[in-house]
Each structure stands twice: as structure tokens, then as C-alpha cells.
């Protein structure tokens, strides 16, 4: 994640970034009329929050793949399990 994304958003964890996404989605859903003057800032904030979430998910996936590979169970992550 870039430093500018963190600076713009002010959060660097999944939980807070997800909450921003949820709040912005709720705000837009509940609006009878969208405030076009604020729309760009809402979209920019949402994109930054999305990037934080995406980065954290990718980090967790990589950590899990590494952990399973080190444990000799790498095929479970790839969906190649033979259950």
C-alpha cells in the first residue's frame, strides 16, 4: 500500500477501511438525491479504502499460502484438495 493512500484515508487496517466502504455505500443508498459536489470525495475515499482492504486480503492470502506450503499442505490453498 502506498503512503499516499494511507495519508489520504488515515487508516491502514482492514476493519476501519471496510467500515468506511460500508458507511459510504449506506450514505449513497439512503440518499434520495446524491450531492454531486461531495460525490468525487466519497468515491476517492472509497477507492482508497478499497485499496487498503485489497492490500490486507492479499497479505493474508500470501501468509496463508506460505504457512500451508511450509506445512506441506500447499495444495489446499490452490483448491487441489482431494476430499
Chimera marker file (.cmm) of the C-alpha trace (Angstrom):
<marker_set name="trace">
<marker id="1" x="0.000" y="0.000" z="0.000" r="1" g="1" b="0" radius="0.5"/>
<marker id="2" x="1.359" y="3.401" z="-0.861" r="1" g="1" b="0" radius="0.5"/>
<marker id="3" x="1.987" y="6.005" z="1.786" r="1" g="1" b="0" radius="0.5"/>
<marker id="4" x="-0.302" y="8.435" z="-0.045" r="1" g="1" b="0" radius="0.5"/>
<marker id="5" x="-3.243" y="6.019" z="0.234" r="1" g="1" b="0" radius="0.5"/>
<marker id="6" x="-2.666" y="5.773" z="3.982" r="1" g="1" b="0" radius="0.5"/>
<marker id="7" x="-2.270" y="9.554" z="4.289" r="1" g="1" b="0" radius="0.5"/>
<marker id="8" x="-5.452" y="10.271" z="2.323" r="1" g="1" b="0" radius="0.5"/>
<marker id="9" x="-7.519" y="7.769" z="4.250" r="1" g="1" b="0" radius="0.5"/>
<marker id="10" x="-5.945" y="7.923" z="7.689" r="1" g="1" b="0" radius="0.5"/>
<marker id="11" x="-6.387" y="4.164" z="8.266" r="1" g="1" b="0" radius="0.5"/>
<marker id="12" x="-4.205" y="1.199" z="7.495" r="1" g="1" b="0" radius="0.5"/>
<marker id="13" x="-6.256" y="-1.755" z="8.692" r="1" g="1" b="0" radius="0.5"/>
<marker id="14" x="-8.993" y="-3.811" z="7.103" r="1" g="1" b="0" radius="0.5"/>
<marker id="15" x="-11.645" y="-3.217" z="9.751" r="1" g="1" b="0" radius="0.5"/>
<marker id="16" x="-11.534" y="0.583" z="9.575" r="1" g="1" b="0" radius="0.5"/>
<marker id="17" x="-11.247" y="0.654" z="5.781" r="1" g="1" b="0" radius="0.5"/>
<marker id="18" x="-14.188" y="-1.745" z="5.430" r="1" g="1" b="0" radius="0.5"/>
<marker id="19" x="-16.250" y="0.450" z="7.753" r="1" g="1" b="0" radius="0.5"/>
<marker id="20" x="-15.524" y="3.455" z="5.530" r="1" g="1" b="0" radius="0.5"/>
<marker id="21" x="-16.687" y="1.488" z="2.481" r="1" g="1" b="0" radius="0.5"/>
<marker id="22" x="-19.848" y="0.390" z="4.285" r="1" g="1" b="0" radius="0.5"/>
<marker id="23" x="-20.625" y="3.904" z="5.537" r="1" g="1" b="0" radius="0.5"/>
<marker id="24" x="-20.137" y="5.430" z="2.095" r="1" g="1" b="0" radius="0.5"/>
<marker id="25" x="-22.291" y="2.771" z="0.439" r="1" g="1" b="0" radius="0.5"/>
<marker id="26" x="-25.029" y="3.292" z="3.027" r="1" g="1" b="0" radius="0.5"/>
<marker id="27" x="-24.816" y="7.055" z="2.591" r="1" g="1" b="0" radius="0.5"/>
<marker id="28" x="-25.254" y="6.760" z="-1.176" r="1" g="1" b="0" radius="0.5"/>
<marker id="29" x="-28.029" y="4.158" z="-0.911" r="1" g="1" b="0" radius="0.5"/>
<marker id="30" x="-30.042" y="6.225" z="1.549" r="1" g="1" b="0" radius="0.5"/>
<marker id="31" x="-29.761" y="9.480" z="-0.369" r="1" g="1" b="0" radius="0.5"/>
<marker id="32" x="-32.805" y="10.495" z="-2.357" r="1" g="1" b="0" radius="0.5"/>
<marker id="33" x="-30.594" y="12.922" z="-4.224" r="1" g="1" b="0" radius="0.5"/>
<marker id="34" x="-26.857" y="12.491" z="-4.497" r="1" g="1" b="0" radius="0.5"/>
<marker id="35" x="-24.875" y="15.568" z="-3.557" r="1" g="1" b="0" radius="0.5"/>
<marker id="36" x="-22.795" y="15.836" z="-6.708" r="1" g="1" b="0" radius="0.5"/>
<marker id="37" x="-20.389" y="18.250" z="-5.005" r="1" g="1" b="0" radius="0.5"/>
<marker id="38" x="-19.414" y="15.574" z="-2.483" r="1" g="1" b="0" radius="0.5"/>
<marker id="39" x="-19.572" y="12.595" z="-4.834" r="1" g="1" b="0" radius="0.5"/>
<marker id="40" x="-15.973" y="12.852" z="-6.036" r="1" g="1" b="0" radius="0.5"/>
<marker id="41" x="-14.608" y="12.935" z="-2.487" r="1" g="1" b="0" radius="0.5"/>
<marker id="42" x="-16.816" y="9.980" z="-1.489" r="1" g="1" b="0" radius="0.5"/>
<marker id="43" x="-15.590" y="7.973" z="-4.479" r="1" g="1" b="0" radius="0.5"/>
<marker id="44" x="-11.938" y="8.876" z="-3.819" r="1" g="1" b="0" radius="0.5"/>
<marker id="45" x="-12.254" y="7.926" z="-0.151" r="1" g="1" b="0" radius="0.5"/>
<marker id="46" x="-13.980" y="4.673" z="-1.102" r="1" g="1" b="0" radius="0.5"/>
<marker id="47" x="-11.267" y="3.789" z="-3.621" r="1" g="1" b="0" radius="0.5"/>
<marker id="48" x="-8.572" y="4.421" z="-1.023" r="1" g="1" b="0" radius="0.5"/>
<marker id="49" x="-10.455" y="2.249" z="1.489" r="1" g="1" b="0" radius="0.5"/>
<marker id="50" x="-10.867" y="-0.467" z="-1.147" r="1" g="1" b="0" radius="0.5"/>
<marker id="51" x="-7.118" y="-0.427" z="-1.793" r="1" g="1" b="0" radius="0.5"/>
<marker id="52" x="-6.426" y="-0.869" z="1.925" r="1" g="1" b="0" radius="0.5"/>
<marker id="53" x="-8.842" y="-3.814" z="2.093" r="1" g="1" b="0" radius="0.5"/>
<marker id="54" x="-7.410" y="-5.357" z="-1.063" r="1" g="1" b="0" radius="0.5"/>
<marker id="55" x="-3.857" y="-4.989" z="0.243" r="1" g="1" b="0" radius="0.5"/>
<marker id="56" x="-4.720" y="-6.635" z="3.557" r="1" g="1" b="0" radius="0.5"/>
<marker id="57" x="-6.549" y="-9.519" z="1.852" r="1" g="1" b="0" radius="0.5"/>
<marker id="58" x="-3.581" y="-10.102" z="-0.457" r="1" g="1" b="0" radius="0.5"/>
<marker id="59" x="-1.209" y="-10.063" z="2.531" r="1" g="1" b="0" radius="0.5"/>
<marker id="60" x="-3.329" y="-12.624" z="4.376" r="1" g="1" b="0" radius="0.5"/>
<marker id="61" x="-3.564" y="-14.843" z="1.276" r="1" g="1" b="0" radius="0.5"/>
<marker id="62" x="0.219" y="-14.724" z="0.856" r="1" g="1" b="0" radius="0.5"/>
<marker id="63" x="0.775" y="-15.518" z="4.533" r="1" g="1" b="0" radius="0.5"/>
<marker id="64" x="-1.649" y="-18.449" z="4.373" r="1" g="1" b="0" radius="0.5"/>
<marker id="65" x="-0.059" y="-19.806" z="1.208" r="1" g="1" b="0" radius="0.5"/>
<marker id="66" x="3.349" y="-19.576" z="2.828" r="1" g="1" b="0" radius="0.5"/>
<marker id="67" x="2.139" y="-21.229" z="6.021" r="1" g="1" b="0" radius="0.5"/>
<marker id="68" x="0.464" y="-24.075" z="4.149" r="1" g="1" b="0" radius="0.5"/>
<marker id="69" x="3.454" y="-24.524" z="1.843" r="1" g="1" b="0" radius="0.5"/>
<marker id="70" x="5.775" y="-24.708" z="4.854" r="1" g="1" b="0" radius="0.5"/>
<marker id="71" x="3.434" y="-27.247" z="6.461" r="1" g="1" b="0" radius="0.5"/>
<marker id="72" x="3.343" y="-29.349" z="3.298" r="1" g="1" b="0" radius="0.5"/>
<marker id="73" x="-0.316" y="-28.585" z="2.603" r="1" g="1" b="0" radius="0.5"/>
<marker id="74" x="0.086" y="-26.062" z="-0.230" r="1" g="1" b="0" radius="0.5"/>
<marker id="75" x="-2.450" y="-27.860" z="-2.397" r="1" g="1" b="0" radius="0.5"/>
<marker id="76" x="-5.263" y="-26.879" z="-0.014" r="1" g="1" b="0" radius="0.5"/>
<marker id="77" x="-4.904" y="-23.176" z="-0.871" r="1" g="1" b="0" radius="0.5"/>
<marker id="78" x="-4.924" y="-23.846" z="-4.611" r="1" g="1" b="0" radius="0.5"/>
<marker id="79" x="-8.155" y="-25.827" z="-4.367" r="1" g="1" b="0" radius="0.5"/>
<marker id="80" x="-6.468" y="-29.110" z="-5.276" r="1" g="1" b="0" radius="0.5"/>
<marker id="81" x="-7.579" y="-30.949" z="-2.148" r="1" g="1" b="0" radius="0.5"/>
<marker id="82" x="-8.799" y="-34.458" z="-2.739" r="1" g="1" b="0" radius="0.5"/>
<marker id="83" x="-11.524" y="-34.709" z="-0.108" r="1" g="1" b="0" radius="0.5"/>
<link id1="1" id2="2" r="1" g="1" b="0" radius="0.2"/>
<link id1="2" id2="3" r="1" g="1" b="0" radius="0.2"/>
<link id1="3" id2="4" r="1" g="1" b="0" radius="0.2"/>
<link id1="4" id2="5" r="1" g="1" b="0" radius="0.2"/>
<link id1="5" id2="6" r="1" g="1" b="0" radius="0.2"/>
<link id1="6" id2="7" r="1" g="1" b="0" radius="0.2"/>
<link id1="7" id2="8" r="1" g="1" b="0" radius="0.2"/>
<link id1="8" id2="9" r="1" g="1" b="0" radius="0.2"/>
<link id1="9" id2="10" r="1" g="1" b="0" radius="0.2"/>
<link id1="10" id2="11" r="1" g="1" b="0" radius="0.2"/>
<link id1="11" id2="12" r="1" g="1" b="0" radius="0.2"/>
<link id1="12" id2="13" r="1" g="1" b="0" radius="0.2"/>
<link id1="13" id2="14" r="1" g="1" b="0" radius="0.2"/>
<link id1="14" id2="15" r="1" g="1" b="0" radius="0.2"/>
<link id1="15" id2="16" r="1" g="1" b="0" radius="0.2"/>
<link id1="16" id2="17" r="1" g="1" b="0" radius="0.2"/>
<link id1="17" id2="18" r="1" g="1" b="0" radius="0.2"/>
<link id1="18" id2="19" r="1" g="1" b="0" radius="0.2"/>
<link id1="19" id2="20" r="1" g="1" b="0" radius="0.2"/>
<link id1="20" id2="21" r="1" g="1" b="0" radius="0.2"/>
<link id1="21" id2="22" r="1" g="1" b="0" radius="0.2"/>
<link id1="22" id2="23" r="1" g="1" b="0" radius="0.2"/>
<link id1="23" id2="24" r="1" g="1" b="0" radius="0.2"/>
<link id1="24" id2="25" r="1" g="1" b="0" radius="0.2"/>
<link id1="25" id2="26" r="1" g="1" b="0" radius="0.2"/>
<link id1="26" id2="27" r="1" g="1" b="0" radius="0.2"/>
<link id1="27" id2="28" r="1" g="1" b="0" radius="0.2"/>
<link id1="28" id2="29" r="1" g="1" b="0" radius="0.2"/>
<link id1="29" id2="30" r="1" g="1" b="0" radius="0.2"/>
<link id1="30" id2="31" r="1" g="1" b="0" radius="0.2"/>
<link id1="31" id2="32" r="1" g="1" b="0" radius="0.2"/>
<link id1="32" id2="33" r="1" g="1" b="0" radius="0.2"/>
<link id1="33" id2="34" r="1" g="1" b="0" radius="0.2"/>
<link id1="34" id2="35" r="1" g="1" b="0" radius="0.2"/>
<link id1="35" id2="36" r="1" g="1" b="0" radius="0.2"/>
<link id1="36" id2="37" r="1" g="1" b="0" radius="0.2"/>
<link id1="37" id2="38" r="1" g="1" b="0" radius="0.2"/>
<link id1="38" id2="39" r="1" g="1" b="0" radius="0.2"/>
<link id1="39" id2="40" r="1" g="1" b="0" radius="0.2"/>
<link id1="40" id2="41" r="1" g="1" b="0" radius="0.2"/>
<link id1="41" id2="42" r="1" g="1" b="0" radius="0.2"/>
<link id1="42" id2="43" r="1" g="1" b="0" radius="0.2"/>
<link id1="43" id2="44" r="1" g="1" b="0" radius="0.2"/>
<link id1="44" id2="45" r="1" g="1" b="0" radius="0.2"/>
<link id1="45" id2="46" r="1" g="1" b="0" radius="0.2"/>
<link id1="46" id2="47" r="1" g="1" b="0" radius="0.2"/>
<link id1="47" id2="48" r="1" g="1" b="0" radius="0.2"/>
<link id1="48" id2="49" r="1" g="1" b="0" radius="0.2"/>
<link id1="49" id2="50" r="1" g="1" b="0" radius="0.2"/>
<link id1="50" id2="51" r="1" g="1" b="0" radius="0.2"/>
<link id1="51" id2="52" r="1" g="1" b="0" radius="0.2"/>
<link id1="52" id2="53" r="1" g="1" b="0" radius="0.2"/>
<link id1="53" id2="54" r="1" g="1" b="0" radius="0.2"/>
<link id1="54" id2="55" r="1" g="1" b="0" radius="0.2"/>
<link id1="55" id2="56" r="1" g="1" b="0" radius="0.2"/>
<link id1="56" id2="57" r="1" g="1" b="0" radius="0.2"/>
<link id1="57" id2="58" r="1" g="1" b="0" radius="0.2"/>
<link id1="58" id2="59" r="1" g="1" b="0" radius="0.2"/>
<link id1="59" id2="60" r="1" g="1" b="0" radius="0.2"/>
<link id1="60" id2="61" r="1" g="1" b="0" radius="0.2"/>
<link id1="61" id2="62" r="1" g="1" b="0" radius="0.2"/>
<link id1="62" id2="63" r="1" g="1" b="0" radius="0.2"/>
<link id1="63" id2="64" r="1" g="1" b="0" radius="0.2"/>
<link id1="64" id2="65" r="1" g="1" b="0" radius="0.2"/>
<link id1="65" id2="66" r="1" g="1" b="0" radius="0.2"/>
<link id1="66" id2="67" r="1" g="1" b="0" radius="0.2"/>
<link id1="67" id2="68" r="1" g="1" b="0" radius="0.2"/>
<link id1="68" id2="69" r="1" g="1" b="0" radius="0.2"/>
<link id1="69" id2="70" r="1" g="1" b="0" radius="0.2"/>
<link id1="70" id2="71" r="1" g="1" b="0" radius="0.2"/>
<link id1="71" id2="72" r="1" g="1" b="0" radius="0.2"/>
<link id1="72" id2="73" r="1" g="1" b="0" radius="0.2"/>
<link id1="73" id2="74" r="1" g="1" b="0" radius="0.2"/>
<link id1="74" id2="75" r="1" g="1" b="0" radius="0.2"/>
<link id1="75" id2="76" r="1" g="1" b="0" radius="0.2"/>
<link id1="76" id2="77" r="1" g="1" b="0" radius="0.2"/>
<link id1="77" id2="78" r="1" g="1" b="0" radius="0.2"/>
<link id1="78" id2="79" r="1" g="1" b="0" radius="0.2"/>
<link id1="79" id2="80" r="1" g="1" b="0" radius="0.2"/>
<link id1="80" id2="81" r="1" g="1" b="0" radius="0.2"/>
<link id1="81" id2="82" r="1" g="1" b="0" radius="0.2"/>
<link id1="82" id2="83" r="1" g="1" b="0" radius="0.2"/>
</marker_set>
